[in-house]
Amino acid sequence: MILVAVTANGPVADVESSILQATRSNPSQPFTGLSPDERRHLREWQSAARTIGIDAVEDLAPRPWPCPIADTVIGVFRAGSETAPWLVIGHNGAWAVAHCAEGSVSRTLHSLAEALAVIYPGGAPHLLD
């Protein structure tokens, strides 16, 4: 099965579902595709999302992919898992969330905060500003 995440700005990913089993990368990789505000939002969201077992978010964009990818690919990991249940994908200001186990992709979203809220809407309300 092929999953294609499509936003209003065009496709952001076209990868086989087996490849969506993204594994952990080098955790020292920075989130170079994010603005300083987005990095702050991501850190705050990750801290709040620990209540549902989220223990890591990692920049997966630098990993080798079998095709060109979006600007930003963030793997969201649960405690004890070596694979990311979710990929948060950003391209040209549009965002989508791929739920790897379900093989589904969210609708087009307009911010990283909105995309993260698909996974865990709790936490600090200002993340959705």
N, C-alpha and C positions, 0 to 999 in steps of 0.2 A: 504494500500500500504506500502511496506517495501522499505526503501532507504538504500543502502549499498554504502558507500564511499570507493572505492578501489584505493589504490596507488600501486606503483611498489613494495612496501614493505608489501603488503597484505591489508586486510580490516581495515579501521580505525573507522567505525561506522556501526551499523546495528540496526536501530531504526525505529519504525513506524512513518509515516509522522506526525501523530497527536502529537507525542512526540517532534517533531522538533519545536513546538511552545514553545520554551524555554522561561521561564519567568526569570525576574531579580533575581539575587542571592544577597548574602551579598556583597555589594561593597567594603568592607574592605579586601576581599579575595585577596591575592597576586597571580600573574601569576607565580607560582613556576615552571612550565614546560618550561618557556622561559629563554633564556640567558639574561644577562644585555643588550647586544646590541639589542636583539629582543624586550625587554621591552621598550627601548628608541625608536626604530622604531615604535612600536605600539603607544606610546604617541604622537610622531610627526605626524603619519598618522591620528590619531584621531583628533588632532588639525586642520589639513588641511581638513579632511572630514566633519568638521562642516558645510562647505559650501553646502553640500547636505543633511543636517539635521541629521547627525550622532551625537548623544549626549553622548553615553556611549559605552564602551567596557567592558565586564565583564568576569572573569574567571569562566566558568561553569563546569569545570572538577570536583570540589569537590561536586557538586550536586548529589543527588541519581539518577541513571540511571537504566533502567530495564535490562541492560546487560553490560558486560565489555566495556569500551570506550577507545578511543585513549589517548595519553599522554596529549594533550592539546585540550580544547574545549573553544573557545572564542565566546561569544555572542556579536553581533554588533547590537546596538539599535538605533532607530530613536527617535527624540524628541517626547514626548507625548505617546510613545508606551510602553506597558508592556511586549511585546513579541519581540524576536529578529528575524528580517527578514533574517539574515544571521548567520550561524555558521562557524567559521574558525577552521578547525580541523587539528591537527598536530600529526604525529605518526612516530617514527623512522626516523626523518629528512625529511619526505614527508608531504605535505600539500594539503588540498582540501577545497573548499568553498561550503557549502550547502546553497542554496537559498530556505528557508523554504516555502514561499508562492507558488513558482513554483514547488517545489518538485524535484529540479534538483541539481546535484552535479558537480562541475568543474572537469576538467582533473587533473591529479597529477601535483602538483607544487613543486618547489625545495626550496622555502624559505617562511618565513612568509611575507616578503615584497612583494613577487610575489603574494601570496594569497590575501593580502589586496588590491593589485592593481586590482584584479578582481572586487571588490566592488567599489573602488574609485581610479582610476589611477592618479588623480591630486595630487598636493602637491609637496613637496620637491623631486627633481629627485634622490637625493642620497638614498632614501628609497629603490630603486631597485638595489642597489649595491650587 
